[in-house]
Amino acid sequence: MNIYTLIIWLYFTIFIIDAAPITSKSNSISLKKIAPKHSLKEVHQFYKDYFILKYQNIHVTDQDKLASDKKILSGSENLTISDILGYYGEITLGSQEFKMVFDLGSSDLWVPSQDCTQDSCVSHKRFNESLSKTFNSTGTPFSVAYGAGSVTGITGKDNVLVGGLKSEGQEFGLVQEEVGSLFQEAEYDGIFGMGFNDLSSIGTPTPFSNMVEQKAVTNPYFGIYLQRSNDTGHTGTLTLGDIDTTKFTGNLNYNNVSTLHREYLYWILDVDDISINGNKLNFKNKLATFDTGANIILMPEEDAATYHKFINGSSLNEYGIYTVPCNTMDQVAYIIGGVSYNIDQSDLVTESDCSSSVQAGSIGDDNMWLIGDAFLRNVYSVYNIKNFTIGLAPVSK
């Protein structure tokens, strides 16, 4: 088994997310996520390699910086297998229901086509053009390349219904061929990208962008709430065009999203610093990509080492994995936009093997972090595609 096959296998067995019923609020969808169950070494290997593939286009060399002034970074080369990570729920596409991943780190909508006869397609719901009276074929070829395979097909247009809200005439991808068994074991059918339009491999506005332009939603933002694990597993709520004020305390603090190669692609924020037990770590010029598909926080090796120097009882084991006491009581806060966001002690340690929720791993240069659920469970986050901001507020206890 090669490393990329192992990564995909680990994802399917660790991070598969269970669809939950749509809530009574018409513009909200309930989400559920199964907690990781595999060994510390396996989980760390997954994160170390998988997210390097996901965000490979963030890494910028000096030559890339020179070229970025002349060439827009886009296209299928820049997307990776990471697009399949995230929380999922049901949508209706052309009167047919699909389980879709809602991914902050990608911007395309695609599903398997009825023309795809491979096992990885047949084992999932496939789009049947003949069953939709509103479908129109555009026939434009598209391809999305991954670290361990790729999907190709043609585009079409149809109506998309999410939580009672419609995107009319949405262009989406109809997968006709999958190279590599990337999705054969997945419990969902396709991807619902929620990044910015310029990240789209197909080259079309995202479904949420269309909802905004078509005034299907009142506001150009969506809110995400991720509940801490309970008896039924991790749950969450995605609210389109609105803010669920019952999920947070105080006021939302808005922060400007940073560009990448002068474009808005990912949900990236500046991070001021981290405070541990009242001690600031003096991090400078750090950027963080927000990703609901990551359970932990990834930092370059030097930053991760600095962080763990202040965590009582932390250690680095023979696998290069940081561990912390399972009952750690350290007080950790991330400072963003001048505001401190406290991290619950239960989010300082993962649910398997008492590994730290902060691990070493690079997704770009030495200033780029990946911020996952270990932080996001402690805040209510609002993503505005027009003002290019992320609003944050502490979650209600």
Secondary structure as GFF3:
##gff-version 3
##sequence-region A 1 397
A	DSSP	alpha_helix	3	14	.	.	.	ID=ss1
A	DSSP	beta_strand	28	33	.	.	.	ID=ss2
A	DSSP	alpha_helix	40	54	.	.	.	ID=ss3
A	DSSP	three_ten_helix	56	58	.	.	.	ID=ss4
A	DSSP	alpha_helix	62	68	.	.	.	ID=ss5
A	DSSP	three_ten_helix	76	78	.	.	.	ID=ss6
A	DSSP	three_ten_helix	81	84	.	.	.	ID=ss7
A	DSSP	beta_strand	87	93	.	.	.	ID=ss8
A	DSSP	beta_strand	96	103	.	.	.	ID=ss9
A	DSSP	beta_strand	109	112	.	.	.	ID=ss10
A	DSSP	alpha_helix	119	122	.	.	.	ID=ss11
A	DSSP	three_ten_helix	129	131	.	.	.	ID=ss12
A	DSSP	beta_strand	136	146	.	.	.	ID=ss13
A	DSSP	beta_strand	149	162	.	.	.	ID=ss14
A	DSSP	beta_strand	165	179	.	.	.	ID=ss15
A	DSSP	beta_strand	190	193	.	.	.	ID=ss16
A	DSSP	three_ten_helix	197	199	.	.	.	ID=ss17
A	DSSP	alpha_helix	207	213	.	.	.	ID=ss18
A	DSSP	beta_strand	221	226	.	.	.	ID=ss19
A	DSSP	beta_strand	234	240	.	.	.	ID=ss20
A	DSSP	three_ten_helix	245	247	.	.	.	ID=ss21
A	DSSP	beta_strand	253	256	.	.	.	ID=ss22
A	DSSP	beta_strand	268	271	.	.	.	ID=ss23
A	DSSP	beta_strand	273	276	.	.	.	ID=ss24
A	DSSP	beta_strand	279	280	.	.	.	ID=ss25
A	DSSP	beta_strand	286	290	.	.	.	ID=ss26
A	DSSP	beta_strand	297	299	.	.	.	ID=ss27
A	DSSP	alpha_helix	301	309	.	.	.	ID=ss28
A	DSSP	beta_strand	315	316	.	.	.	ID=ss29
A	DSSP	beta_strand	322	323	.	.	.	ID=ss30
A	DSSP	beta_strand	332	336	.	.	.	ID=ss31
A	DSSP	beta_strand	339	343	.	.	.	ID=ss32
A	DSSP	three_ten_helix	345	347	.	.	.	ID=ss33
A	DSSP	beta_strand	358	360	.	.	.	ID=ss34
A	DSSP	beta_strand	368	371	.	.	.	ID=ss35
A	DSSP	alpha_helix	373	376	.	.	.	ID=ss36
A	DSSP	beta_strand	379	384	.	.	.	ID=ss37
A	DSSP	beta_strand	389	394	.	.	.	ID=ss38
###
